[in-house]
Amino acid sequence: MREPDIEAAEKFIGAQARVLDRRRFERLFRDGPAGAVRDAVAAYRNSDCGFGHALEPDGRCPHTQPAAIAMALRTLDEADAWDAELVAGACGWLERNAPGEGGATFVDPGIEGWPHAPWWMPEPGLPASPVSTGQIAGVLHSRATTHPWLDRATDLMWSRVENAGPQVNAYEMFGMLAFLQHVPDVERAHKAFRSVGALLLEGGLVDLDPDAAGEVHGPLDYAPRPDSLARELFDDAVVAAHLDRLAAAQQDDGGWNFDFLSWSPVAQAEWRGSVTVDSLRLLRVNGRL
């Protein structure tokens, strides 16, 4: 079993990653200050209090995007750099720009005219997306945040989760699981998960083969932590095999790569820095680092 080389990863991050991911690494693995992560995230903030400027590397416009807000909140949370002002401002943007049903769209029309990944297209009518809404609501609930946007988003996600059917795709599943992991009504969440978990397995959304090629989603994507709701769906041997594969996937330059479409050299470089920190975090929380 190959052991991950954290020193090589650190050199890769120093050589190729953006400041945000350098600060993440320093905070998570070198006892760096939380304030440095907070400031790195704030650099992507707009005057409307949302986040843009390719914080989420696939959307390379300056305008605020729900996916950039999701990444900002997730980064503040993981680094224990939670900042009430930044969070309240982001929630305010979400409230002002929410679809009629509540929640958040997948892509805001501000992306138009700017470089972006092929799948970053505003949906007709700008409906609420369980991908964006679930991930944002999940991290806000994990921090016991209160806000009118979150109240409506929570109602929306309960409706989407409890009425989910076989048409659910992998990314919608990520949003639903993020929501169920942290929503305060634990009993209701566990009951809903029984149906959602069945869809995950029966819908072919998870690939149990750790050596599967191409853009696939394995157990660690849906259940990254030992306490993840979806971890109960996979036996220990399967999880161990995927952890072995992740550790062995460290490249000769010290970084990790990703399996989704690479459409821009700059986005590719930024994603590799982000994914490298993510991989190290995942390995550590599972006792592999």
C-alpha positions in Angstrom: 0.0 0.0 0.0 1.5 3.3 -1.1 1.7 6.0 1.5 0.8 9.6 0.4 3.8 12.0 0.4 2.6 15.1 2.1 6.0 16.9 1.6 5.8 16.3 -2.1 2.2 17.6 -2.1 3.2 20.7 -0.2 5.8 21.4 -2.9 3.3 20.9 -5.7 0.9 23.2 -4.0 3.6 25.9 -3.5 4.6 25.6 -7.1 1.3 25.4 -8.9 -1.7 26.1 -6.7 -3.5 29.4 -6.2 -3.1 31.3 -3.0 -6.5 30.1 -1.7 -5.4 26.5 -1.8 -2.0 27.3 -0.4 -3.7 28.9 2.6 -6.1 25.9 2.9 -3.1 23.6 3.0 -1.3 25.7 5.6 -4.3 25.9 7.8 -5.2 22.2 7.6 -1.8 20.6 7.7 0.7 23.2 9.0 -1.3 24.9 11.8 -1.7 28.0 9.8 -4.0 30.9 10.8 -7.7 30.8 10.1 -7.7 34.5 9.3 -5.4 33.8 6.2 -8.1 31.5 4.8 -10.8 33.9 5.5 -8.9 36.7 3.7 -8.1 34.4 0.7 -11.9 33.6 0.4 -12.8 37.3 0.8 -10.6 38.2 -2.1 -13.3 36.6 -4.4 -16.1 38.7 -2.8 -18.1 41.1 -4.9 -19.7 44.4 -4.0 -23.1 42.6 -4.0 -21.7 40.4 -1.1 -21.7 37.3 -3.3 -18.6 35.5 -4.6 -17.3 35.1 -8.2 -14.0 35.7 -10.0 -13.5 32.0 -10.7 -13.5 31.0 -7.1 -15.2 27.9 -8.6 -12.7 27.4 -11.4 -15.2 26.3 -14.1 -17.1 29.6 -14.0 -14.6 32.3 -15.0 -16.7 35.4 -14.8 -16.4 38.1 -12.2 -20.1 38.0 -11.3 -21.5 36.2 -8.4 -22.4 32.5 -8.9 -24.2 30.1 -6.6 -21.4 27.5 -7.1 -18.8 30.1 -6.0 -20.9 30.8 -2.9 -21.0 27.1 -2.1 -17.2 26.8 -2.4 -16.6 29.9 -0.3 -18.8 28.6 2.5 -17.3 25.1 2.3 -13.8 26.5 2.5 -14.6 28.8 5.5 -16.2 25.8 7.3 -13.4 23.3 6.7 -10.8 25.7 7.9 -12.8 26.8 10.9 -12.5 30.3 9.5 -16.3 30.9 9.6 -17.0 34.6 9.3 -20.4 36.0 10.2 -20.2 39.0 7.9 -19.1 37.1 4.8 -21.8 34.5 5.5 -24.6 37.0 6.1 -23.7 38.8 2.9 -23.7 35.7 0.8 -27.1 34.7 2.3 -28.4 38.1 1.4 -27.4 37.7 -2.2 -29.0 34.3 -2.3 -32.3 35.7 -0.9 -32.3 38.6 -3.4 -31.6 36.3 -6.3 -33.6 33.2 -5.3 -36.0 31.6 -7.8 -39.7 31.9 -6.9 -39.7 28.5 -5.2 -36.7 29.4 -3.1 -33.2 27.9 -3.1 -30.6 28.8 -5.7 -30.1 28.2 -9.4 -27.3 26.1 -10.8 -25.8 28.9 -12.9 -26.6 32.6 -12.8 -27.0 34.4 -16.1 -24.0 36.6 -15.2 -21.9 33.8 -16.8 -23.1 34.8 -20.3 -20.3 36.2 -22.4 -17.5 34.8 -20.1 -15.4 31.7 -20.4 -16.9 28.7 -18.7 -17.1 24.9 -18.7 -19.5 23.6 -21.3 -21.9 22.4 -18.7 -22.1 25.8 -17.0 -25.3 26.9 -18.8 -28.2 28.8 -17.1 -31.3 26.5 -17.2 -34.4 27.9 -19.0 -36.6 29.7 -16.5 -33.7 29.6 -13.9 -35.3 27.0 -11.6 -33.9 26.0 -8.2 -31.2 23.4 -8.4 -30.8 20.7 -5.7 -27.1 20.7 -6.6 -26.5 24.3 -5.5 -29.3 24.5 -2.9 -28.4 21.3 -1.1 -24.7 22.0 -0.8 -25.2 25.6 0.4 -28.0 24.7 2.8 -26.0 21.7 4.1 -23.0 23.8 5.2 -25.2 26.6 6.6 -27.0 24.0 8.7 -23.7 22.5 9.9 -22.9 25.9 11.4 -26.4 26.4 12.9 -26.9 29.4 10.7 -30.3 31.2 10.7 -31.5 33.2 7.7 -34.8 33.5 5.7 -33.1 32.1 2.6 -32.2 29.0 4.5 -35.7 28.5 5.8 -37.2 28.4 2.3 -34.2 26.4 0.9 -34.8 23.8 3.6 -38.5 23.4 2.7 -37.5 23.1 -1.0 -34.9 20.5 -0.3 -37.2 18.4 1.9 -39.7 18.4 -1.1 -37.0 17.4 -3.6 -35.5 14.7 -1.4 -38.7 13.1 -0.3 -40.1 13.1 -3.9 -36.9 12.0 -5.6 -37.2 9.4 -8.2 -34.9 7.4 -10.6 -34.3 10.5 -12.7 -32.0 11.9 -10.0 -28.4 12.4 -11.4 -25.1 12.1 -9.5 -24.7 15.9 -8.9 -28.2 16.2 -7.6 -27.4 13.3 -5.3 -24.4 15.3 -3.9 -26.7 18.2 -3.1 -29.3 15.9 -1.4 -26.7 14.1 0.7 -25.0 17.3 1.8 -28.4 18.6 2.9 -29.4 15.4 4.8 -26.0 15.1 6.5 -26.5 18.4 8.3 -30.2 19.4 8.5 -31.2 19.6 12.1 -34.2 17.2 11.9 -32.0 14.1 12.2 -34.9 11.6 12.5 -36.5 12.9 9.3 -33.1 12.9 7.5 -32.4 9.3 8.3 -35.9 8.3 7.2 -35.4 10.2 3.9 -32.0 8.7 3.4 -33.4 5.2 3.3 -35.1 6.1 0.0 -32.3 8.3 -1.3 -29.7 5.6 -0.6 -31.6 3.1 -2.5 -31.7 5.4 -5.5 -28.0 5.8 -5.3 -27.4 2.1 -5.6 -30.2 1.2 -7.9 -29.7 4.1 -10.3 -26.1 3.2 -11.1 -24.8 6.4 -9.8 -21.9 4.9 -7.9 -19.1 2.8 -9.3 -17.7 0.3 -6.8 -14.7 -0.6 -9.0 -11.7 1.5 -7.7 -10.0 1.1 -11.0 -12.9 2.3 -13.2 -11.7 4.7 -15.8 -13.3 8.0 -17.0 -15.6 10.3 -15.1 -17.0 8.1 -12.4 -18.3 8.6 -8.9 -17.1 6.2 -6.2 -18.1 5.5 -2.6 -15.7 8.3 -1.3 -17.5 10.9 -3.4 -20.8 10.2 -1.7 -19.4 9.2 1.7 -16.1 10.9 2.2 -16.1 10.6 6.0 -16.6 7.7 8.3 -19.6 9.5 9.7 -21.2 10.2 6.3 -24.8 9.0 6.0 -24.0 7.1 2.8 -21.0 5.2 4.4 -23.4 2.5 5.6 -24.1 1.6 2.0 -20.5 0.3 1.4 -18.7 -2.4 3.2 -15.3 -1.8 4.7 -13.4 -3.7 2.1 -14.8 -1.5 -0.7 -14.0 1.7 1.1 -10.5 0.5 1.9 -9.9 -0.4 -1.8 -11.0 3.1 -2.8 -8.8 4.7 -0.2 -5.8 2.6 -1.5 -6.6 3.8 -5.0 -6.7 7.5 -3.9 -3.4 7.3 -2.0 -1.8 5.6 -5.1 -3.2 8.3 -7.4 -0.7 10.9 -6.2 1.2 12.0 -9.3 5.0 12.2 -9.7 4.8 16.0 -9.3 3.2 15.6 -5.8 -0.3 16.6 -6.8 -3.5 14.8 -7.5 -5.5 14.9 -10.7 -9.2 14.8 -11.4 -11.3 12.7 -13.8 -13.9 15.2 -15.1 -13.5 17.1 -18.3 -10.6 19.5 -18.5 -11.6 22.4 -20.8 -9.1 25.1 -19.9 -5.4 25.0 -18.9 -5.9 27.6 -16.2 -9.0 25.8 -14.8 -7.1 22.5 -14.9 -4.2 24.0 -12.9 -6.6 25.5 -10.3 -8.6 22.4 -10.0 -5.5 20.3 -9.4 -4.5 22.5 -6.5 -8.0 22.3 -5.0 -8.2 18.5 -5.5 -4.8 17.9 -4.0 -5.9 19.6 -0.7 -9.2 17.7 -0.9 -7.4 14.4 -1.4 -5.1 15.0 1.6 -8.1 15.9 3.8 -10.0 12.8 2.8 -7.1 10.5 3.4 -6.5 12.0 6.8 -10.1 11.9 8.0 -10.1 8.2 7.0 -6.9 7.5 9.0 -4.6 7.2 6.0 -2.4 10.3 6.7 
